[in-house]
């Protein structure tokens, strides 16, 4: 499955890159004209417990050199008008087609974590990162909305960090474990379709971790 999945990732990323190139260029120009440089946001993520890489996204926030950790309500004032639309539609993640081509991530898998969380939860991420990270996945689909609501209620970086570590990390890891046990080419396709349509029929085990 690994080799077939890699071939699918490369072919899919090339196809979507060509198909969506006008949209990608349009978004880049919109950010440049409305918000200025930089157009892209690059930040380290982990693809194994030891190996990091630079994840690419369209920039959706005003830059801050002191930025750290996940985004919560404490960072909401930094989101640009363009960025808000990109986040709602997940179009900010289009540059990750480049990461797929490089082999950093796949279309489907656990979301690649920040190094700090891998270091905080080494045993947990040693299990999660046995599977190549992805743009979307079971945890992304089943828990993203809940995570967003929890973090948006946080008003300080410390509160965001505490809520993310206590309530989000373990639940997403359990969903990533369910994905690892059931992953197949057909299951990946189902999750990709669910990502586009923003719907996921949840089984009993998936509902229990929400």
C-alpha positions in Angstrom: 0.0 0.0 0.0 2.8 2.4 0.8 4.3 2.4 -2.7 0.8 2.7 -4.3 -0.1 5.5 -1.9 3.0 7.4 -2.8 2.3 7.1 -6.5 -1.3 8.3 -6.0 0.0 11.2 -3.9 2.5 12.3 -6.6 -0.1 11.9 -9.4 -2.8 13.6 -7.4 -0.6 16.5 -6.4 0.6 17.1 -9.9 -3.0 17.0 -11.3 -4.4 19.3 -8.7 -1.5 21.7 -8.9 -2.1 22.1 -12.7 -5.9 22.2 -12.3 -5.9 24.7 -9.5 -2.9 26.8 -10.7 -5.2 29.8 -11.6 -6.8 29.7 -8.2 -3.4 29.4 -6.5 -2.0 32.4 -8.4 -5.2 34.4 -7.7 -4.9 33.7 -4.0 -1.2 34.7 -4.0 -2.0 38.0 -5.7 -4.9 38.7 -3.4 -2.6 38.3 -0.3 0.1 40.4 -1.9 -2.2 43.2 -2.8 -4.3 43.2 0.3 -1.9 42.2 3.0 1.6 42.5 1.5 4.5 40.1 2.0 5.1 37.4 2.9 2.6 35.5 0.8 3.5 32.1 2.2 3.8 30.9 5.8 6.3 28.2 6.5 6.7 26.5 9.9 8.4 23.4 11.1 6.3 20.3 11.6 7.3 16.7 12.3 7.0 13.8 9.9 8.7 11.4 12.3 9.5 11.8 16.0 13.0 12.9 15.0 12.6 14.4 11.5 11.1 17.8 10.9 10.2 19.7 7.7 8.8 23.0 6.6 5.1 22.9 6.1 3.8 25.5 3.6 0.5 27.4 3.8 -0.8 30.7 2.5 -0.3 33.4 5.2 -3.5 34.1 7.0 -2.2 36.1 10.0 -0.2 39.2 10.6 3.4 38.1 11.3 4.7 38.1 14.9 8.3 37.0 15.6 7.2 35.8 19.1 4.5 33.5 17.7 4.6 30.0 19.2 2.2 27.1 19.8 -1.2 26.4 18.2 -3.6 29.2 17.3 -6.4 30.0 19.7 -8.5 33.0 20.6 -5.4 34.8 21.8 -4.3 35.1 18.2 -7.7 35.9 16.6 -6.9 39.6 16.3 -4.0 38.8 14.0 -6.1 37.0 11.4 -6.5 39.1 8.2 -9.8 39.4 6.3 -8.3 37.4 3.5 -7.0 34.9 5.9 -10.4 34.4 7.5 -11.9 33.3 4.2 -8.9 31.1 3.4 -9.2 29.3 6.7 -12.9 28.8 6.5 -12.5 27.2 3.1 -9.1 25.5 3.9 -7.7 27.1 0.7 -4.8 28.3 2.9 -3.5 24.7 2.6 -3.2 24.5 -1.2 0.6 25.1 -1.0 0.9 21.8 0.8 0.7 20.2 -2.6 4.4 21.0 -2.7 4.9 19.2 0.6 3.1 16.1 -0.9 5.3 16.1 -4.0 8.4 16.3 -1.7 7.2 13.3 0.3 6.9 15.3 3.5 3.2 14.4 3.9 0.5 12.5 2.1 -3.1 13.5 1.2 -4.4 11.5 4.1 -2.8 10.9 7.5 -2.4 12.5 11.0 -1.8 16.2 10.9 1.9 16.9 11.3 2.5 18.2 14.9 4.8 21.0 16.1 8.1 19.8 17.5 7.2 21.1 21.0 4.3 18.7 21.2 6.3 15.7 20.0 8.8 16.5 22.8 6.0 17.0 25.4 4.3 13.7 24.4 7.1 11.5 23.0 5.4 8.1 23.6 2.1 9.2 22.1 3.6 10.7 18.9 5.9 7.7 18.5 2.7 5.8 17.8 0.9 8.5 15.8 3.9 9.3 13.5 4.3 5.7 12.4 1.9 6.8 9.7 3.0 9.5 7.2 1.3 12.7 8.2 -1.4 14.1 5.8 -3.3 17.2 4.7 -6.5 15.7 6.0 -7.4 12.6 8.0 -9.9 11.1 10.4 -8.8 13.3 13.4 -9.0 16.4 11.2 -12.5 15.6 10.0 -14.0 14.3 13.2 -12.4 16.7 15.7 -11.3 19.9 13.9 -14.6 21.7 14.7 -14.5 20.8 18.4 -10.8 21.8 18.6 -11.5 25.1 17.0 -14.3 25.9 19.4 -12.2 24.9 22.4 -9.2 27.0 21.4 -11.2 30.0 20.2 -12.5 30.4 23.7 -9.0 30.8 25.1 -7.8 34.3 25.8 -4.1 33.8 26.6 -1.3 31.7 25.1 -1.0 29.8 28.4 -4.7 28.9 28.4 -4.5 27.9 24.7 -1.5 25.6 25.4 -3.2 24.0 28.5 -6.5 23.3 26.6 -4.7 22.0 23.6 -2.5 19.6 25.6 -5.2 18.4 27.9 -8.2 18.1 25.6 -7.1 18.0 22.0 -3.8 16.1 21.8 -5.0 12.8 23.4 -8.4 12.8 21.6 -6.8 13.4 18.2 -4.2 10.7 18.9 -7.0 8.2 19.6 -8.6 9.0 16.3 -5.3 8.8 14.5 -4.9 5.3 16.1 -8.3 4.3 14.7 -7.2 5.5 11.2 -3.9 3.5 11.5 -5.9 0.3 12.3 -8.3 0.8 9.4 -6.3 2.6 6.7 -6.5 1.4 3.1 -6.7 3.0 -0.3 -10.5 3.0 -0.2 -10.6 4.4 3.3 -8.2 7.2 2.2 -10.5 8.0 -0.8 -13.5 8.1 1.5 -11.8 10.6 3.8 -10.7 12.7 0.9 -14.3 12.9 -0.4 -15.5 13.7 3.1 -13.0 16.5 3.3 -14.4 18.1 0.1 -18.0 17.7 1.2 -17.2 18.5 4.9 -19.2 15.5 6.1 -18.1 12.4 7.9 -20.4 9.6 8.9 -19.0 8.8 12.4 -18.9 5.3 13.8 -19.4 4.6 17.5 -15.7 4.6 18.4 -15.2 7.9 16.6 -18.1 9.6 18.4 -16.8 8.4 21.7 -13.6 10.6 21.5 -15.4 13.8 20.6 
